[in-house]
Amino acid sequence: MLKKLFSFGKQKEGETGEITLEDTVDINYPLLNTLAPDSIQEKEGQLQSGDNYTKTFVVTSLKGQIDANDLRQLNEISDNIDFSYYYEEMDEYQIKKQLSKSIQENKTKRDNPNAKPSTKTDAEAEIKSAENTLEKLSFKQTKMFNLQTIIKVTANSERELDVLTNKATTIFSSIGRPINPRFRVKDAFDSSLPFATNKLKNFSSTTITSRTLSYFFPFHENEIIMSDGIILGKNRATGNIIKVNSENLLNKHMFVVGISGSGKSTFLFADMMRRKSFGYDILVIDPKGEFGRPFIERGGKWFKFSNEKGGNMLNMFDVPQVSYKVDESGEYQERINPIRDHITSLMVSFKLMYPNIDLDAQNELSSVLIELYKDFNLDIDDDIDFTNISNEDYPILQDLANLIDSYKKENLENGNRNPKYNPERFERLANFRKGIDKYIDGGLYQHVLNGYTNVDTTDKSLIAFDVSAVTDIEELNKVVYYNVLTYIKKLILNGERNKTQVYVDEAHYIADPDVPIAMKNLFIMMKVFRSLNCGVTPATQSISDFLSAEEKGRNYGEAVIDQSIQRIFLPMLEKEVEEVNDKLNLKLTEENKEFLKVASGDVVEDRGKGFLYVGSKKVKIEVILTELEHKVWAEKNYEDLE
């Protein structure tokens, strides 16, 4: 296009120099009109440049104290409103002289017995401000500048010009007074062009410090564009893409929240596919069965866990080859006993299975688990090479039930005395034994957890662990969900530290207020994974449930969120917006809260919008899909993946 624009007037040998109709077919006239308008017409207060209408303002009387928050709205304007800044350093001697004079004049006002209280207060504030600036100048901590700000508004019609003008002046009026040089519109227009020619020098300027001046620079714009990063979406304020390079952050963890229909799953899918293209292994707990089919079409794996006979199975008694202990910051400390570490995870699973287990039964059960592993030649005190242990070498849930049952049998079937006979131990575990009856042979859920692991994870580059078949079974979903999470932990611990992202969708399923240790284990897992080149993305549509797991005054839902350097907040119900803002200390303005709120029962009109935090930096994000991602995710069209 630019070649066509700039070829006008360049005559080649043998050409007549005339422009034919065919030459203009593909011309971008709005762009051409901006670069080279066919006419410029001055009107009172505005100027018409070709088909564009412009109005220019000079800002006077900036308020005395300006900070970064005052200019945030200006930096986020995406309309055709441009700002030009002319500044020059002031002579230090002259500025000290002016400040001294100002101090003396304000002292006179303050000490005037007839002055109003408000006048005295204002004078005292001016004195303190001037004295503070003088002190900084004396210690070379600041410099003073004259600043002149010019605002140019451009529109395609006079009506649009009026709308944008009102918007610009309203926003800027909070920090200064924009005036329109009605009889010098061409000079004002020229001064707004990128030629560093100020034709309005005689208009008033404002004296500011170097610190305040820094806030006006365009580098202050609220953008997140990291080199070699992955595109997360579009900046709703500026229209630019948002790119984040997790490799350069403290960790790769990300937290995502948004109600049903907010675009949460769409964002997760896009993030998975883009990370996959960057060489990440992708492991997903899929409680809604959304990701399995796209994964299969892209050469991944789809494991389904249900109560149907012959389905996929993850044996909860499988032990990782290694386990690690980390400090509070997530840094590696030492290797620990894998069986001992895994028994801790098993105790969480059993509390989810049978929440009423008492302390005596818990203590007894932990000893029984040690005995169970020993019966299978896996002694907790032995130095075992778990790389040589097959799936069938581990006990299963039925074996635990059989061991507990053996404590009440005085004699074996052959008539010999049973060496495991221990009626007191059985009595302490009797209620727990009844509680797990539904999960073993002959029980209602016998095909969910009672068996050997039968999934092949040799290639773990793209795996969906689909638990949708049990999501609506309240007494089962937490147990299965946590079991899958524990198995993923085993994969990461056993792995070769390839770049990996684990997605824990609808993570509120393990946020049980009666068993807070489940969420605590997710928190600990995230600390461990950080040192293993792995990130975790917990996601939820229910922030209230997610924040429900507390123990001894510590909220482990909050702890998980705090572990996440990247956080995405998509539309939520009003009460959840308030809860998130209060508990996470987001300090959202009322405008920002309204941006996220969705009234109960309403359809989310603007799905995929929200806030992205990377550390302390915040931008408005809009989730966008590529054409191929849209075909696969929205249209379920998998032909282009073949």
C-alpha positions as a printed NumPy array, in Angstrom:
array([[  0.   ,   0.   ,   0.   ],
       [  2.702,   2.496,   0.938],
       [  4.514,   1.638,  -2.281],
       [  1.397,   2.625,  -4.202],
       [  0.992,   5.817,  -2.217],
       [  4.574,   6.915,  -2.725],
       [  4.683,   5.882,  -6.365],
       [  2.369,   8.739,  -7.248],
       [  4.34 ,  11.362,  -9.143],
       [  7.231,   8.978,  -9.895],
       [  7.247,   8.626, -13.627],
       [  8.989,   5.658, -15.218],
       [ 10.486,   5.636, -18.651],
       [  7.795,   5.165, -21.28 ],
       [  4.948,   6.18 , -18.941],
       [  2.737,   9.208, -19.485],
       [  2.632,  10.13 , -15.794],
       [ -1.154,   9.934, -15.69 ],
       [ -2.917,   7.992, -12.919],
       [ -5.626,   5.722, -14.259],
       [ -8.741,   4.482, -12.458],
       [ -7.154,   1.04 , -12.164],
       [ -4.22 ,   2.579, -10.259],
       [ -6.531,   3.777,  -7.482],
       [ -8.584,   0.621,  -6.889],
       [ -6.635,  -0.601,  -3.844],
       [ -5.722,   2.795,  -2.384],
       [ -6.311,   3.235,   1.348],
       [ -7.91 ,   6.661,   1.184],
       [ -8.129,   7.315,   4.943],
       [ -4.375,   6.711,   5.203],
       [ -3.645,   8.775,   2.094],
       [ -5.852,  11.585,   3.384],
       [ -3.936,  11.619,   6.666],
       [ -0.518,  11.665,   5.012],
       [ -1.353,  14.154,   2.271],
       [ -4.738,  15.912,   2.607],
       [ -6.01 ,  17.584,  -0.546],
       [ -6.894,  20.734,   1.392],
       [ -6.681,  22.412,   4.802],
       [ -9.51 ,  24.689,   5.846],
       [ -9.463,  26.834,   8.986],
       [-12.635,  27.389,  10.963],
       [-13.178,  29.13 ,  14.264],
       [-11.867,  26.747,  16.914],
       [-11.205,  23.822,  14.577],
       [ -9.509,  22.812,  11.354],
       [-10.543,  20.547,   8.477],
       [ -7.67 ,  18.567,   6.961],
       [ -8.965,  16.738,   3.907],
       [-11.876,  14.678,   5.223],
       [-10.64 ,  14.834,   8.83 ],
       [-11.76 ,  17.327,  11.45 ],
       [ -9.355,  18.378,  14.203],
       [ -9.51 ,  20.532,  17.295],
       [ -6.425,  21.439,  19.312],
       [ -6.109,  22.539,  22.941],
       [ -3.367,  24.013,  25.088],
       [ -3.368,  22.911,  28.734],
       [ -2.835,  25.592,  31.343],
       [ -2.919,  25.656,  35.131],
       [ -1.792,  22.115,  35.9  ],
       [ -2.497,  21.201,  39.513],
       [  0.43 ,  21.415,  41.903],
       [  0.842,  17.743,  42.81 ],
       [  0.59 ,  15.175,  40.002],
       [  1.34 ,  11.464,  40.316],
       [  1.246,   8.426,  38.028],
       [ -2.384,   7.607,  38.857],
       [ -3.496,  11.034,  37.622],
       [ -2.143,  10.222,  34.169],
       [ -3.224,   6.579,  33.939],
       [ -6.486,   7.405,  32.14 ],
       [ -4.597,   9.538,  29.631],
       [ -2.196,   6.71 ,  28.862],
       [ -5.087,   4.301,  28.303],
       [ -6.961,   6.448,  25.767],
       [ -7.257,   4.501,  22.512],
       [ -9.304,   7.043,  20.504],
       [ -7.876,   9.613,  18.079],
       [ -6.674,  11.861,  20.883],
       [ -2.982,  12.737,  20.775],
       [ -0.804,  14.554,  23.288],
       [  2.294,  16.62 ,  22.517],
       [  4.658,  17.895,  25.205],
       [  7.134,  20.767,  24.942],
       [  9.469,  21.185,  27.869],
       [ 12.692,  23.005,  28.7  ],
       [ 14.868,  23.04 ,  31.778],
       [ 14.681,  26.169,  33.892],
       [ 17.66 ,  28.106,  35.229],
       [ 18.254,  26.939,  38.797],
       [ 19.101,  30.412,  40.086],
       [ 15.887,  31.876,  38.663],
       [ 13.699,  29.087,  40.006],
       [ 15.214,  29.418,  43.507],
       [ 14.568,  33.139,  43.351],
       [ 10.927,  32.549,  42.355],
       [ 10.422,  29.934,  45.069],
       [ 11.888,  32.23 ,  47.745],
       [  9.585,  34.998,  46.599],
       [  6.607,  32.61 ,  46.679],
       [  7.457,  31.518,  50.219],
       [  7.653,  35.116,  51.416],
       [  4.353,  36.076,  49.752],
       [  2.54 ,  33.066,  51.205],
       [  3.923,  33.729,  54.68 ],
       [  2.447,  37.209,  54.431],
       [ -0.931,  35.706,  53.489],
       [ -0.734,  33.149,  56.277],
       [  0.179,  35.696,  58.937],
       [ -2.471,  38.223,  57.898],
       [ -4.877,  38.405,  60.876],
       [ -7.762,  39.227,  58.515],
       [ -7.173,  36.246,  56.199],
       [ -9.802,  33.51 ,  55.968],
       [ -8.906,  30.074,  57.424],
       [ -8.994,  28.535,  53.943],
       [ -6.548,  31.17 ,  52.673],
       [ -4.171,  30.473,  55.551],
       [ -4.383,  26.722,  54.929],
       [ -3.66 ,  27.13 ,  51.214],
       [ -0.76 ,  29.473,  51.962],
       [  0.746,  26.994,  54.438],
       [  0.506,  24.196,  51.853],
       [  2.224,  26.372,  49.221],
       [  4.999,  27.225,  51.692],
       [  5.665,  23.563,  52.473],
       [  5.659,  22.612,  48.797],
       [  8.071,  25.418,  47.879],
       [ 10.385,  24.64 ,  50.809],
       [ 10.422,  20.957,  49.839],
       [ 11.327,  21.823,  46.236],
       [ 14.041,  24.228,  47.375],
       [ 15.548,  21.521,  49.56 ],
       [ 15.616,  19.041,  46.68 ],
       [ 17.177,  21.616,  44.364],
       [ 19.862,  22.352,  46.929],
       [ 20.762,  18.665,  47.205],
       [ 20.54 ,  18.139,  43.414],
       [ 17.646,  15.71 ,  43.894],
       [ 15.463,  17.316,  41.24 ],
       [ 15.378,  19.774,  38.38 ],
       [ 12.653,  22.165,  37.315],
       [ 11.077,  22.371,  33.868],
       [  8.596,  24.493,  31.98 ],
       [  5.983,  22.198,  30.426],
       [  3.447,  23.008,  27.746],
       [  0.892,  20.343,  26.838],
       [ -1.021,  20.281,  23.556],
       [ -4.014,  18.009,  22.911],
       [ -5.139,  17.219,  19.368],
       [ -8.493,  15.556,  18.701],
       [ -9.127,  14.036,  15.257],
       [-12.45 ,  12.726,  13.917],
       [-14.184,  11.787,  10.672],
       [-17.128,  14.123,  11.267],
       [-17.928,  17.238,  13.247],
       [-20.359,  15.271,  15.395],
       [-17.696,  12.718,  16.302],
       [-15.277,  15.589,  16.915],
       [-17.636,  17.048,  19.519],
       [-17.928,  13.679,  21.303],
       [-14.171,  13.095,  21.418],
       [-13.508,  16.702,  22.412],
       [-15.825,  16.356,  25.386],
       [-14.097,  13.104,  26.374],
       [-10.6  ,  14.59 ,  26.146],
       [-11.383,  17.772,  28.051],
       [-13.295,  15.863,  30.735],
       [-10.394,  13.495,  31.384],
       [ -7.745,  16.212,  31.392],
       [ -9.744,  18.704,  33.446],
       [ -8.938,  16.676,  36.579],
       [ -5.301,  17.824,  36.402],
       [ -5.41 ,  21.002,  34.312],
       [ -7.415,  23.433,  32.232],
       [ -7.553,  22.804,  28.444],
       [ -8.231,  25.929,  26.37 ],
       [ -8.883,  26.134,  22.635],
       [ -6.894,  28.867,  20.791],
       [ -9.871,  29.618,  18.551],
       [ -8.137,  32.175,  16.349],
       [ -4.837,  30.32 ,  16.002],
       [ -6.1  ,  26.89 ,  14.979],
       [ -3.46 ,  26.401,  12.253],
       [ -0.602,  27.284,  14.627],
       [ -2.084,  24.889,  17.199],
       [ -2.41 ,  22.135,  14.579],
       [  1.189,  22.64 ,  13.407],
       [  2.423,  22.5  ,  17.002],
       [  0.826,  19.072,  17.43 ],
       [  2.744,  17.602,  14.478],
       [  5.908,  15.547,  15.145],
       [  8.264,  18.292,  13.964],
       [  9.136,  19.744,  17.409],
       [  7.985,  23.19 ,  16.306],
       [  5.996,  24.988,  18.97 ],
       [  4.103,  27.949,  17.526],
       [  2.231,  28.604,  20.77 ],
       [  5.135,  29.527,  23.036],
       [  3.398,  32.685,  24.164],
       [  0.646,  30.626,  25.791],
       [  1.143,  29.869,  29.466],
       [  3.243,  26.922,  30.609],
       [  3.512,  25.119,  33.951],
       [  6.57 ,  24.728,  36.164],
       [  7.051,  21.105,  37.259],
       [  9.73 ,  18.888,  38.8  ],
       [ 11.675,  16.259,  36.865],
       [  9.759,  13.547,  38.731],
       [  6.411,  14.914,  37.593],
       [  7.719,  15.361,  34.058],
       [  8.626,  11.664,  33.898],
       [  4.957,  10.732,  34.296],
       [  4.124,  12.412,  30.981],
       [  6.53 ,  10.356,  28.894],
       [  4.932,   7.787,  26.563],
       [  7.131,   5.078,  28.082],
       [  4.771,   5.227,  31.04 ],
       [  2.004,   3.688,  28.921],
       [  0.389,   0.681,  30.503],
       [  1.714,  -2.022,  28.194],
       [  3.015,  -5.545,  28.725],
       [  5.01 ,  -6.549,  25.664],
       [  7.915,  -8.839,  26.565],
       [ 10.55 ,  -9.984,  24.121],
       [ 10.055, -13.606,  22.973],
       [  6.801, -13.734,  24.917],
       [  3.559, -15.616,  24.303],
       [  0.547, -13.565,  23.209],
       [ -2.117, -13.622,  25.934],
       [ -4.551, -11.218,  24.302],
       [ -5.086,  -7.614,  23.301],
       [ -4.707,  -4.524,  25.476],
       [ -8.24 ,  -3.093,  25.558],
       [ -6.936,   0.357,  26.401],
       [ -4.331,   0.751,  23.661],
       [ -5.216,  -1.937,  21.125],
       [ -1.716,  -3.436,  21.269],
       [ -1.01 ,  -7.117,  21.829],
       [ -0.025,  -8.385,  25.268],
       [  3.013, -10.664,  25.324],
       [  4.386, -12.323,  28.441],
       [  7.603, -14.313,  28.654],
       [  7.176, -16.589,  31.674],
       [ 10.814, -17.639,  31.436],
       [ 11.838, -14.189,  32.663],
       [  9.444, -14.097,  35.618],
       [  9.903, -15.292,  39.192],
       [  7.72 , -18.306,  38.367],
       [  5.415, -19.563,  35.612],
       [  2.3  , -19.807,  37.754],
       [ -0.911, -18.109,  36.607],
       [ -4.303, -17.768,  38.301],
       [ -7.498, -17.33 ,  36.248],
       [-10.988, -16.543,  37.542],
       [-14.246, -15.793,  35.743],
       [-17.862, -16.949,  35.928],
       [-19.38 , -19.35 ,  33.413],
       [-19.537, -17.631,  30.028],
       [-16.804, -15.12 ,  30.874],
       [-14.316, -16.567,  28.379],
       [-12.234, -18.457,  30.948],
       [-12.124, -21.746,  29.041],
       [-11.438, -19.909,  25.792],
       [ -8.461, -18.17 ,  27.352],
       [ -7.145, -21.427,  28.821],
       [ -7.402, -23.222,  25.466],
       [ -5.593, -20.426,  23.632],
       [ -2.874, -20.338,  26.285],
       [ -2.424, -24.121,  26.085],
       [ -2.081, -24.121,  22.304],
       [  0.354, -21.209,  22.253],
       [  2.528, -22.639,  24.995],
       [  2.483, -25.952,  23.143],
       [  3.855, -24.208,  20.048],
       [  6.645, -22.806,  22.255],
       [  7.714, -26.312,  23.285],
       [  5.802, -26.687,  26.545],
       [  4.365, -29.979,  27.78 ],
       [  0.687, -29.399,  28.595],
       [ -1.112, -31.352,  31.346],
       [ -4.749, -30.466,  32.05 ],
       [ -7.308, -31.51 ,  34.635],
       [-10.495, -31.159,  32.585],
       [-13.662, -31.215,  34.743],
       [-15.963, -30.246,  31.854],
       [-14.576, -32.495,  29.11 ],
       [-13.723, -29.55 ,  26.862],
       [-10.127, -30.14 ,  25.874],
       [ -9.827, -33.861,  25.097],
       [-11.063, -33.84 ,  21.498],
       [ -8.897, -30.882,  20.37 ],
       [ -5.909, -32.544,  22.052],
       [ -6.526, -35.828,  20.214],
       [ -6.764, -33.972,  16.916],
       [ -3.414, -32.361,  17.618],
       [ -1.74 , -35.648,  18.465],
       [ -2.241, -35.505,  22.219],
       [ -3.904, -37.875,  24.677],
       [ -7.336, -37.919,  26.267],
       [ -7.833, -39.972,  29.429],
       [-11.397, -40.336,  30.734],
       [-12.168, -41.228,  34.333],
       [-15.633, -42.523,  35.124],
       [-17.495, -45.207,  37.038],
       [-17.75 , -47.392,  33.952],
       [-15.948, -50.719,  33.922],
       [-12.826, -50.773,  31.75 ],
       [-12.193, -47.027,  31.872],
       [ -8.949, -45.229,  32.613],
       [ -7.523, -45.681,  36.094],
       [ -4.917, -43.924,  38.241],
       [ -3.848, -45.984,  41.233],
       [ -3.762, -43.695,  44.232],
       [ -0.999, -45.844,  45.793],
       [  1.552, -45.214,  43.017],
       [  4.694, -43.624,  44.469],
       [  6.869, -41.06 ,  42.629],
       [ 10.473, -42.014,  41.958],
       [ 11.736, -38.987,  43.908],
       [ 10.309, -36.335,  46.217],
       [ 11.655, -32.94 ,  47.194],
       [ 11.433, -30.598,  50.116],
       [ 11.513, -26.866,  49.392],
       [ 11.782, -23.794,  51.585],
       [  9.153, -21.076,  51.928],
       [ 10.413, -19.283,  48.816],
       [ 10.142, -22.422,  46.69 ],
       [ 13.866, -23.012,  46.435],
       [ 15.055, -26.639,  46.44 ],
       [ 16.399, -27.883,  49.767],
       [ 16.708, -31.656,  49.761],
       [ 15.332, -34.975,  48.556],
       [ 12.977, -36.744,  50.941],
       [ 11.588, -40.272,  51.28 ],
       [  9.061, -40.799,  48.421],
       [  6.853, -43.265,  50.341],
       [  6.689, -41.057,  53.42 ],
       [  5.867, -38.032,  51.258],
       [  3.218, -39.952,  49.31 ],
       [  1.533, -41.244,  52.457],
       [  0.946, -37.591,  53.362],
       [ -0.922, -37.172,  50.064],
       [ -2.859, -40.397,  50.652],
       [ -4.041, -39.113,  54.02 ],
       [ -5.534, -36.094,  52.237],
       [ -7.33 , -38.389,  49.77 ],
       [ -8.784, -40.45 ,  52.609],
       [ -9.987, -37.338,  54.429],
       [-11.779, -36.324,  51.234],
       [-13.27 , -39.832,  51.01 ],
       [-14.28 , -39.929,  54.649],
       [-14.324, -36.388,  56.144],
       [-15.466, -37.682,  59.565],
       [-12.258, -39.584,  60.257],
       [-11.077, -38.687,  63.769],
       [ -7.533, -38.039,  64.972],
       [ -7.061, -41.522,  66.484],
       [ -8.121, -43.15 ,  63.234],
       [ -5.803, -40.877,  61.239],
       [ -2.822, -41.827,  63.38 ],
       [ -3.719, -45.499,  63.092],
       [ -4.251, -45.263,  59.345],
       [ -0.839, -43.722,  58.681],
       [  0.773, -46.704,  60.445],
       [ -1.398, -49.12 ,  58.469],
       [ -0.292, -47.527,  55.19 ],
       [  3.357, -48.059,  56.125],
       [  2.525, -51.695,  56.854],
       [  0.639, -52.034,  53.56 ],
       [  3.599, -50.863,  51.5  ],
       [  5.895, -53.156,  53.479],
       [  3.63 , -56.118,  52.651],
       [  4.296, -55.312,  48.991],
       [  8.077, -55.254,  49.521],
       [  8.159, -51.463,  49.633],
       [  9.606, -50.79 ,  53.057],
       [  9.614, -47.124,  54.031],
       [ 13.093, -47.523,  55.552],
       [ 14.658, -49.176,  52.508],
       [ 16.549, -47.364,  49.771],
       [ 14.307, -48.372,  46.864],
       [ 14.936, -47.785,  43.169],
       [ 11.394, -46.913,  42.103],
       [ 12.358, -46.852,  38.423],
       [ 12.246, -50.665,  38.558],
       [  8.794, -50.82 ,  40.162],
       [  5.943, -51.618,  37.753],
       [  2.339, -50.455,  38.1  ],
       [  1.267, -53.926,  39.29 ],
       [  3.879, -53.917,  42.077],
       [  1.913, -51.338,  44.081],
       [ -1.062, -52.11 ,  46.338],
       [ -4.533, -50.895,  45.374],
       [ -7.456, -49.678,  47.477],
       [ -8.887, -53.196,  47.811],
       [ -5.597, -54.307,  49.376],
       [ -5.944, -51.627,  52.053],
       [ -9.49 , -52.789,  52.812],
       [ -8.298, -56.399,  53.028],
       [ -5.495, -55.421,  55.415],
       [ -7.889, -53.588,  57.739],
       [-10.297, -56.548,  57.62 ],
       [ -7.457, -58.893,  58.592],
       [ -7.142, -57.187,  61.975],
       [-10.467, -58.666,  63.117],
       [ -9.701, -62.241,  62.009],
       [ -8.193, -64.287,  64.803],
       [ -7.337, -67.252,  62.584],
       [ -6.34 , -67.692,  58.972],
       [ -8.351, -69.832,  56.553],
       [ -5.934, -72.724,  57.132],
       [ -6.657, -72.618,  60.84 ],
       [ -3.36 , -71.073,  61.889],
       [ -3.349, -68.016,  64.112],
       [ -3.438, -64.756,  62.166],
       [ -0.238, -62.754,  62.933],
       [ -2.067, -59.539,  62.031],
       [ -4.922, -60.129,  64.447],
       [ -5.489, -56.824,  66.272],
       [ -9.139, -56.195,  67.21 ],
       [ -8.323, -52.893,  68.935],
       [ -6.746, -51.558,  65.75 ],
       [ -9.717, -52.718,  63.702],
       [-12.097, -51.033,  66.113],
       [-10.274, -47.731,  65.726],
       [-10.537, -48.029,  61.923],
       [-14.008, -49.608,  61.716],
       [-15.863, -46.431,  60.722],
       [-13.216, -45.496,  58.18 ],
       [-13.387, -49.019,  56.748],
       [-17.143, -48.611,  56.25 ],
       [-16.516, -45.209,  54.66 ],
       [-14.337, -46.63 ,  51.881],
       [-16.605, -49.61 ,  51.21 ],
       [-18.308, -47.852,  48.291],
       [-14.96 , -47.426,  46.503],
       [-13.853, -51.1  ,  46.49 ],
       [-15.092, -54.364,  44.96 ],
       [-18.881, -54.5  ,  45.005],
       [-19.185, -50.819,  45.937],
       [-21.039, -48.091,  44.06 ],
       [-17.813, -46.486,  42.821],
       [-15.643, -49.587,  42.488],
       [-14.399, -48.704,  38.975],
       [-13.138, -45.198,  39.774],
       [-10.178, -45.609,  42.138],
       [ -9.791, -49.318,  42.811],
       [ -7.263, -50.615,  40.304],
       [ -3.836, -50.363,  38.729],
       [ -2.78 , -47.369,  36.672],
       [ -3.552, -48.1  ,  33.012],
       [ -2.661, -44.859,  31.224],
       [  0.399, -44.454,  29.033],
       [  2.169, -41.176,  29.774],
       [  5.436, -41.98 ,  28.029],
       [  4.66 , -39.008,  25.795],
       [  3.276, -36.332,  28.096],
       [  3.513, -33.408,  25.697],
       [ -0.27 , -32.882,  25.533],
       [ -2.628, -34.69 ,  27.917],
       [ -6.197, -34.031,  29.035],
       [ -7.277, -35.805,  32.239],
       [-11.055, -35.745,  31.736],
       [-13.011, -36.039,  35.007],
       [-16.291, -34.689,  33.612],
       [-18.119, -37.994,  34.213],
       [-17.755, -37.582,  37.994],
       [-17.928, -33.79 ,  38.272],
       [-21.572, -33.786,  39.375],
       [-21.112, -36.574,  41.951],
       [-20.448, -34.523,  45.071],
       [-19.028, -37.311,  47.245],
       [-16.703, -38.437,  44.451],
       [-15.51 , -35.405,  42.488],
       [-13.108, -34.035,  45.103],
       [-11.448, -37.43 ,  45.59 ],
       [-10.974, -38.102,  41.864],
       [ -9.859, -34.544,  41.199],
       [ -7.239, -34.682,  43.935],
       [ -6.094, -38.134,  42.805],
       [ -5.441, -36.813,  39.286],
       [ -3.583, -33.836,  40.732],
       [ -1.418, -36.186,  42.816],
       [ -0.664, -38.297,  39.737],
       [  0.377, -35.189,  37.795],
       [  2.684, -34.341,  40.686],
       [  4.25 , -37.785,  40.234],
       [  4.757, -37.127,  36.499],
       [  6.517, -33.833,  37.204],
       [  8.721, -35.291,  39.947],
       [  9.644, -38.245,  37.71 ],
       [ 10.183, -36.071,  34.647],
       [ 13.247, -34.569,  33.025],
       [ 12.358, -30.96 ,  33.857],
       [ 11.032, -30.117,  30.415],
       [  9.075, -26.869,  30.197],
       [  5.629, -27.814,  31.491],
       [  2.384, -26.028,  32.318],
       [ -0.213, -27.778,  34.477],
       [ -3.784, -26.461,  34.173],
       [ -6.002, -27.114,  37.196],
       [ -9.391, -26.034,  35.858],
       [-12.23 , -25.512,  38.352],
       [ -9.719, -25.826,  41.175],
       [-12.401, -24.93 ,  43.722],
       [-13.333, -28.636,  43.735],
       [-10.449, -29.303,  46.117],
       [-11.05 , -26.171,  48.2  ],
       [-12.929, -28.065,  50.896],
       [-13.351, -25.995,  54.096],
       [-13.506, -29.282,  56.047],
       [-10.288, -30.556,  54.428],
       [ -8.186, -27.405,  53.85 ],
       [ -5.037, -29.5  ,  53.537],
       [ -6.059, -30.421,  49.953],
       [ -5.665, -26.797,  48.86 ],
       [ -2.598, -26.531,  51.074],
       [ -1.027, -29.382,  49.106],
       [ -1.719, -27.532,  45.845],
       [  0.071, -24.536,  47.344],
       [  3.058, -26.705,  48.359],
       [  3.024, -28.381,  44.953],
       [  3.313, -25.008,  43.237],
       [  6.351, -24.185,  45.36 ],
       [  7.974, -27.502,  44.438],
       [  7.141, -27.208,  40.732],
       [  8.753, -23.797,  40.517],
       [ 12.182, -25.388,  40.882],
       [ 11.311, -28.103,  38.324],
       [ 10.735, -25.798,  35.31 ],
       [  6.981, -26.172,  35.688],
       [  4.163, -23.677,  36.046],
       [  0.659, -24.238,  37.41 ],
       [ -2.487, -22.477,  36.204],
       [ -5.307, -22.897,  38.752],
       [ -8.596, -21.625,  37.328],
       [-12.047, -21.266,  38.85 ],
       [-15.497, -19.887,  38.159],
       [-16.279, -19.647,  41.883],
       [-13.904, -17.423,  43.799],
       [-15.985, -17.823,  46.972],
       [-15.473, -21.587,  46.992],
       [-11.835, -21.213,  45.982],
       [-11.183, -19.038,  49.028],
       [-13.04 , -21.327,  51.439],
       [-10.09 , -23.51 ,  52.532],
       [ -8.681, -22.02 ,  55.742],
       [ -6.58 , -23.558,  58.496],
       [ -5.283, -21.848,  61.618],
       [ -5.997, -18.409,  60.216],
       [ -4.325, -19.042,  56.859],
       [ -6.379, -19.063,  53.664],
       [ -4.742, -21.494,  51.241],
       [ -6.819, -20.249,  48.32 ],
       [ -5.238, -16.847,  48.833],
       [ -1.84 , -18.513,  49.21 ],
       [ -2.257, -20.226,  45.822],
       [ -3.191, -16.919,  44.196],
       [ -0.265, -15.162,  45.865],
       [  2.061, -17.807,  44.383],
       [  0.895, -16.812,  40.892],
       [  2.926, -14.024,  39.3  ],
       [  0.34 , -13.778,  36.521],
       [ -3.321, -13.313,  37.443],
       [ -6.312, -12.854,  35.174],
       [ -9.635, -11.57 ,  36.494],
       [-12.516, -12.014,  34.038],
       [-16.152, -10.952,  34.675],
       [-17.604, -12.053,  38.027],
       [-20.716, -11.515,  40.109],
       [-20.787,  -8.284,  42.09 ],
       [-20.239,  -9.928,  45.48 ],
       [-17.266, -11.878,  44.103],
       [-15.679,  -8.734,  42.67 ],
       [-15.926,  -7.15 ,  46.112],
       [-14.535, -10.278,  47.79 ],
       [-11.581, -10.498,  45.407],
       [-10.838,  -6.807,  45.79 ],
       [-10.925,  -6.975,  49.587],
       [ -9.116, -10.26 ,  50.202],
       [ -6.422,  -9.785,  47.567],
       [ -6.051,  -6.049,  48.213],
       [ -6.351,  -5.197,  44.503],
       [ -7.367,  -1.596,  45.252],
       [ -9.77 ,  -1.515,  42.3  ],
       [-11.481,   1.792,  41.616],
       [-15.267,   1.88 ,  41.37 ],
       [-14.892,   2.135,  37.597],
       [-12.687,  -0.968,  37.55 ],
       [-15.183,  -2.859,  39.7  ],
       [-18.006,  -1.983,  37.318],
       [-15.838,  -3.191,  34.444],
       [-15.719,  -6.689,  36.004],
       [-19.228,  -6.943,  37.447],
       [-21.976,  -9.092,  35.947],
       [-25.461,  -8.96 ,  37.441],
       [-26.788, -12.315,  38.664],
       [-28.654, -14.111,  35.872],
       [-27.379, -11.826,  33.128],
       [-25.507, -13.063,  30.088],
       [-21.91 , -11.888,  29.95 ],
       [-22.125,  -9.371,  27.116],
       [-18.44 ,  -8.741,  26.728],
       [-16.839, -12.121,  27.363],
       [-13.091, -12.35 ,  27.361],
       [-12.547,  -8.927,  28.914],
       [-10.792,  -8.446,  32.224],
       [ -7.633,  -7.445,  34.039],
       [ -4.23 ,  -9.074,  33.689],
       [ -1.703,  -8.622,  36.467],
       [  1.938,  -9.488,  35.902],
       [  3.515,  -8.833,  39.257],
       [  2.258,  -5.397,  40.26 ],
       [  1.604,  -4.251,  36.692],
       [ -2.015,  -4.246,  35.528],
       [ -3.598,  -3.932,  32.08 ],
       [ -7.055,  -4.42 ,  30.66 ],
       [ -7.018,  -7.569,  28.553],
       [ -9.27 ,  -8.888,  25.808],
       [ -8.993, -12.581,  24.975],
       [ -8.499, -13.114,  21.242],
       [ -8.247, -16.275,  19.166],
       [ -6.341, -16.809,  15.961],
       [ -8.351, -17.921,  12.952],
       [ -7.239, -21.534,  13.44 ],
       [ -7.908, -21.467,  17.188],
       [-11.411, -20.128,  16.506],
       [-12.114, -22.908,  13.997],
       [-11.003, -25.591,  16.422],
       [-12.416, -24.164,  19.665],
       [-15.541, -22.259,  18.647],
       [-16.548, -24.077,  15.454],
       [-15.235, -27.553,  16.377],
       [-13.751, -27.72 ,  12.874],
       [-10.702, -29.98 ,  13.059],
       [ -9.994, -30.346,   9.335],
       [ -7.215, -27.745,   9.288],
       [ -5.343, -29.69 ,  11.988],
       [ -4.959, -32.719,   9.746]])
